[in-house]
Amino acid sequence: MAADVYTLLYKERESLVRFCARTTGSPDAAEDLAQMTYLEAWRSQQQLRDQNRARQWLFGIARNMCLRWLRTQQRDRAHILVSANPEQDEEQPELEEQLADDFNLEQDLEQKELIHLLDQALALLPAETRALLVAHYVEERPISEIAGQHSITVPAAFKRLQRGRDAFRQVLTTHLSQELETYLVTPHTFTWQELRLWCPFCGTSHWKAAAPENALYFTCSRCNPDPSSAIFNTFPQGIKSYARSMTRLLQFINGYYEQRLAQKSAPCVGCGRLTPIVIEPNDHYLYMRCPACHFFQRETVASLSLSLPEARELWKTQQRIHLLPERMIEIDGRIAIVASFENLGTRARLDVILAADTYEILHLIKNYT
C-alpha cells in the first residue's frame, strides 16, 4: 500500500471508530476494532487493486471485523447465530416460536399491517371467526358489545376471540408465512431484508433491515448505496414488528431532542453525562460525543424532521412520501432550514422550518387536510 494512500486512510480513523461503534453497538470495542482494521489493511494491502476505492475497501474490512466480533460475543453468550452467508445459515426458529403466547396483534403490528394480513387471512377462516376478528381488531369494538351482538356471554365471546387468534396465528404461520416475515423482526441476522415500508426520503425504494444481536438497522439502497452502513439504528426492547420499532425510534428522537436543542446540550444515552450538541451547519446534521464514555450519536435535519408527530402521521397516512431538497430562508430575523416531505402522487406536503443555529423547530406548514 502506497504511503500516501495509507496516510489518507488513517485520516478516516474517526469515521471508522464511529462506524465500528454503530455496527457493534459497543463504543468500548470500537477503538480496538478500528486499530485491528488498520492492521488487517496493512497485512492485506496487496489486495487493494484500485486505490480510488481505498476507503470502501477499508470500511469493508471494518465491517467484516465487526461481524466477527459480534459472532464471538454471541458464542460467548451462547446465543443463536445466523451466518451472514446464506449457504451456511443455521435453522431459524419456526414462526410459531416467534408468535409466542404473548404475541399481541394490535400492539406488535401497525393497524395498516394488521388489516393487510387480515384481508388475506379472512378468506381462509370460518365466517364466525372472521366476524369476531374484524369486530375486535379492525373496528376496535369492545368484547362486551361483540358478546351482545352474538347473544353470548362475555366469557364465551372472549374464548371465541382467543380461538380466533389461534386460528389466525395458524394461518399466518402456514399459508402466509412468507408474507408475515416482511413484518416481523427476524433476530440474529446480519443480512439486509427488504421490508414493505417505503423509504420516506426517496419514496421509490423499500426500507431494508438487519437485526444483529440486540440491535436493528434500517437503510435504503437508493439513499444509502453503502451496504456496510445504515441510515437508522436502534436497540428495540420487546418489539416484534419493524414498523413498531421504527415508530418507537422516531418517538425517542423527537422526545430526546425536543426540549434540549435550545440548551445545546443533552444527557448522554450511554452514561447520562451532560454532553454538548454540536451543529454542522454546512452538512445539516448534529452530533454528540460523550467525553466520559465516548458514546457517539448523530442526527440529520431530515431525521429530526421525520421524527415530528406531524411528519410521522404524513408518512403513515400517505405511505409514499419523499424529502425535497433542503433550502435556506430567513424568517423572524433568523436563518432557517426548510425540510419538506411531499407525497409522490397527491402532493400532500409538510414543511418543517428549523433554526439553522440550533435546529429548533420554528414553524410547521401543513399543505394537506
C-alpha positions in Angstrom: 0.0 0.0 0.0 1.4 3.3 -1.0 2.4 5.5 1.9 0.2 8.4 0.8 -2.8 6.1 0.5 -2.2 4.8 3.9 -1.9 8.3 5.3 -5.2 9.2 3.6 -6.9 6.2 5.1 -5.6 6.9 8.5 -7.4 10.3 8.3 -10.6 8.2 8.3 -9.9 6.9 11.8 -12.6 9.0 13.5 -15.2 7.9 11.0 -14.0 4.3 11.3 -14.4 4.4 15.1 -18.0 5.7 14.7 -18.8 3.0 12.1 -17.5 0.3 14.4 -19.5 1.7 17.3 -22.7 1.8 15.3 -22.2 -1.7 13.8 -21.4 -3.5 17.1 -23.3 -1.3 19.5 -20.2 -1.2 21.7 -18.3 2.1 21.8 -15.9 0.5 24.2 -14.8 -2.1 21.5 -14.9 0.4 18.6 -11.3 1.8 19.1 -9.8 -1.7 19.3 -11.7 -2.8 16.2 -10.6 0.3 14.3 -7.0 -0.4 15.2 -7.4 -4.1 14.2 -8.9 -2.9 10.9 -5.8 -0.9 10.1 -3.6 -3.8 11.0 -5.6 -6.1 8.7 -5.5 -3.5 5.9 -1.7 -3.3 6.2 -1.4 -7.1 6.1 -3.7 -7.3 3.1 -2.5 -4.3 1.2 -1.7 -6.3 -1.9 -5.5 -7.0 -2.3 -6.2 -3.3 -2.9 -6.0 -3.1 -6.7 -7.9 0.2 -7.2 -6.6 3.0 -4.9 -9.6 5.2 -5.8 -11.7 2.7 -3.8 -9.4 2.6 -0.9 -12.0 4.0 1.6 -14.7 1.5 0.6 -12.1 -1.3 0.8 -11.1 -0.2 4.3 -14.7 0.0 5.6 -15.4 -3.4 4.1 -12.6 -4.8 6.2 -14.0 -3.0 9.2 -17.5 -4.4 8.6 -16.1 -8.0 8.5 -14.0 -7.3 11.6 -17.2 -6.1 13.5 -19.2 -9.0 12.3 -16.5 -11.4 13.6 -16.5 -9.6 16.9 -20.3 -9.9 17.2 -20.2 -13.6 16.4 -17.6 -14.1 19.1 -19.7 -12.2 21.6 -22.7 -14.3 20.7 -20.9 -17.5 21.0 -19.6 -16.4 24.4 -23.2 -15.7 25.5 -24.5 -18.9 24.0 -27.0 -17.1 21.7 -28.3 -18.4 18.4 -26.3 -17.1 15.4 -27.4 -16.9 11.9 -24.4 -16.7 9.5 -24.2 -13.8 7.1 -23.6 -16.4 4.4 -27.0 -17.7 3.3 -25.5 -21.1 2.3 -24.3 -21.6 5.9 -27.4 -20.4 7.6 -28.4 -22.3 10.7 -32.0 -23.3 11.1 -34.0 -20.2 12.1 -36.7 -20.5 14.8 -40.1 -21.5 13.5 -42.7 -18.7 13.1 -44.8 -20.4 15.8 -41.9 -19.7 18.2 -41.8 -16.1 17.2 -45.6 -15.8 17.6 -45.5 -16.9 21.2 -48.4 -16.6 23.6 -47.5 -13.0 24.4 -47.8 -12.0 20.7 -50.3 -9.2 20.7 -51.8 -8.4 17.2 -52.8 -4.8 17.8 -49.6 -4.0 19.8 -47.0 -5.8 17.6 -48.5 -4.8 14.2 -49.4 -1.4 12.9 -53.1 -1.2 12.0 -52.4 -1.0 8.3 -50.2 -4.1 8.6 -52.9 -5.9 10.6 -55.6 -5.0 8.1 -53.5 -6.1 5.1 -52.8 -9.5 6.7 -56.4 -9.9 7.8 -57.6 -9.2 4.3 -55.6 -12.2 3.1 -56.3 -14.5 6.0 -60.0 -13.9 6.3 -60.8 -15.9 3.2 -59.1 -18.9 4.9 -61.0 -18.6 8.2 -64.6 -19.6 9.2 -67.2 -16.9 8.9 -67.8 -16.6 12.6 -64.1 -16.3 13.3 -63.8 -13.6 10.6 -66.6 -11.6 12.2 -65.0 -11.7 15.6 -61.6 -10.7 14.5 -62.8 -7.8 12.3 -65.1 -6.5 15.0 -62.4 -6.5 17.7 -59.2 -5.8 15.9 -60.3 -3.7 12.9 -63.5 -2.0 14.1 -62.0 -1.8 17.7 -65.3 -2.7 19.3 -65.2 -3.9 23.0 -65.8 -7.6 23.8 -69.0 -6.8 25.7 -70.5 -5.2 22.6 -69.5 -8.2 20.5 -71.0 -10.6 23.0 -74.3 -8.8 22.9 -74.4 -8.8 19.1 -73.8 -12.6 19.1 -76.2 -13.2 22.0 -73.4 -14.9 24.1 -71.8 -14.1 27.4 -68.6 -12.0 27.7 -66.5 -15.0 28.8 -67.8 -17.0 25.8 -67.0 -14.2 23.4 -63.5 -13.9 25.0 -62.9 -17.6 24.4 -64.2 -17.5 20.8 -61.9 -14.5 20.2 -59.0 -16.4 21.7 -59.7 -19.4 19.4 -59.9 -16.9 16.5 -56.5 -15.5 17.4 -55.1 -19.1 17.5 -56.7 -19.8 14.1 -55.3 -16.6 12.7 -51.8 -17.4 14.0 -52.1 -20.8 12.4 -53.0 -19.3 9.1 -50.1 -16.8 9.4 -47.5 -19.5 10.1 -48.6 -21.7 7.3 -50.3 -20.1 4.3 -49.0 -16.6 4.9 -45.6 -17.4 6.5 -43.6 -15.5 3.8 -45.9 -12.5 4.0 -45.5 -12.4 7.7 -41.8 -12.4 7.6 -41.8 -9.0 6.0 -43.5 -7.6 9.1 -41.8 -9.3 12.0 -38.2 -8.8 13.1 -36.0 -11.8 12.4 -33.4 -11.6 15.1 -29.7 -12.5 14.9 -29.4 -12.0 11.1 -26.7 -9.9 9.5 -28.2 -9.8 6.1 -30.4 -7.0 4.8 -34.1 -8.0 4.4 -36.4 -5.9 2.2 -39.5 -4.7 4.0 -42.9 -3.4 2.9 -42.1 0.0 4.3 -41.4 2.7 1.7 -38.3 4.9 2.4 -39.6 8.3 3.5 -36.6 10.1 2.0 -36.8 8.9 -1.6 -40.3 7.3 -1.7 -39.2 5.0 -4.5 -37.4 2.1 -2.7 -38.4 0.0 0.2 -36.6 0.0 3.6 -34.2 -2.8 4.3 -33.5 -4.0 7.8 -30.9 -6.2 9.5 -31.1 -7.4 13.1 -27.8 -8.5 14.7 -28.0 -9.3 18.4 -29.7 -6.6 20.4 -29.8 -4.1 17.5 -31.9 -3.2 14.5 -30.6 -1.3 11.5 -32.6 0.4 8.7 -31.3 1.5 5.3 -32.4 2.3 1.8 -30.4 1.1 -1.2 -31.1 4.2 -3.2 -30.5 6.8 -0.5 -27.5 4.9 1.0 -25.8 2.6 -1.5 -23.1 1.6 1.0 -24.2 -1.9 2.2 -21.9 -1.6 5.2 -23.7 1.3 6.9 -27.3 2.2 8.0 -29.5 5.3 8.0 -31.0 4.4 11.3 -30.1 2.0 14.1 -31.9 1.2 17.3 -32.0 -1.2 20.2 -35.6 -2.4 20.4 -36.9 -3.9 23.6 -39.6 -6.5 23.3 -40.9 -5.2 19.9 -41.5 -7.8 17.2 -42.5 -5.5 14.3 -40.3 -3.5 12.0 -42.8 -0.7 11.8 -43.3 -0.6 15.5 -39.6 -0.4 16.0 -39.3 2.5 13.6 -42.2 4.3 15.2 -40.6 3.8 18.7 -37.2 5.1 17.4 -38.7 8.2 15.8 -40.7 8.9 19.0 -37.4 8.6 21.0 -35.6 11.0 18.7 -38.3 13.6 18.9 -38.7 13.3 22.7 -34.9 13.3 23.3 -34.1 16.5 21.3 -37.3 18.5 21.5 -36.5 20.3 24.8 -32.8 20.1 24.5 -31.9 21.7 21.2 -32.3 25.2 22.6 -30.0 24.3 25.5 -27.4 22.9 23.1 -26.6 20.0 25.4 -28.3 16.7 26.4 -27.5 13.8 28.8 -25.5 11.0 27.1 -27.7 8.0 26.4 -24.8 5.8 27.4 -23.8 7.2 30.8 -26.0 10.2 31.5 -23.3 12.8 31.5 -24.3 16.2 30.1 -22.8 16.4 26.6 -22.7 19.4 24.1 -24.8 19.2 21.0 -22.6 20.2 18.1 -24.2 21.6 14.9 -22.5 21.0 11.5 -24.2 23.8 9.5 -22.7 23.0 6.1 -23.8 19.3 6.2 -27.1 19.8 8.0 -26.5 17.4 10.9 -25.8 17.5 14.6 -23.7 15.1 16.7 -22.8 14.4 20.3 -19.6 12.8 21.6 -19.6 12.0 25.3 -16.3 13.0 26.9 -16.8 10.3 29.6 -17.9 7.1 27.8 -17.2 8.3 24.2 -20.6 7.3 23.1 -21.3 8.9 19.7 -24.7 9.8 18.2 -25.7 11.7 15.1 -28.9 13.1 13.7 -29.6 14.9 10.4 -32.1 17.7 9.7 -34.0 15.0 7.8 -34.3 12.6 10.7 -35.1 15.3 13.2 -37.9 16.5 10.9 -39.2 13.0 10.2 -39.4 12.3 14.0 -42.0 15.0 14.5 -45.6 13.7 15.1 -46.9 15.6 12.1 -44.3 14.0 9.8 -44.8 10.6 11.2 -48.6 11.0 10.6 -47.9 12.1 7.0 -45.7 9.1 6.4 -48.3 6.7 8.0 -51.3 8.0 6.1 -49.6 8.8 2.7 -47.1 5.9 2.8 -45.1 7.0 -0.2 -43.5 10.4 0.6 -40.1 11.8 -0.3 -37.9 14.6 1.0 -37.5 17.6 -1.2 -34.1 19.3 -1.4 -33.4 21.3 1.8 -33.2 25.1 1.4 -32.2 28.1 3.5 -34.5 31.0 4.3 -34.7 34.0 6.7 -37.8 34.0 9.0 -38.5 36.2 12.0 -35.0 37.6 11.8 -33.3 34.1 11.9 -31.6 32.0 9.3 -33.6 28.8 9.0 -33.5 25.5 7.1 -36.7 24.2 5.4 -37.1 20.4 5.2 -40.2 19.4 3.2 -41.8 16.0 2.9 -44.2 15.5 0.0 -46.5 12.7 -1.2 -45.4 11.4 -4.6 -48.9 11.3 -6.0 -51.3 13.7 -4.2 -48.6 16.4 -3.4 -49.7 16.5 0.2 -46.9 18.3 1.9 -45.4 19.2 5.2 -42.8 22.0 5.5 -40.6 21.8 8.6 -38.7 25.1 9.4 -35.7 24.7 11.7 -33.4 27.3 13.2 -30.0 26.9 11.4 -28.0 27.5 14.6 -29.9 25.2 17.0 -32.2 23.0 14.8 -35.2 24.1 17.0 -38.5 23.8 15.2 -39.7 27.3 14.4 -42.7 26.6 12.2 -44.7 23.7 10.7 -46.7 24.3 7.5 -49.2 21.6 6.5 -50.4 21.6 3.0 -53.0 18.8 3.3 -56.1 18.0 5.4 
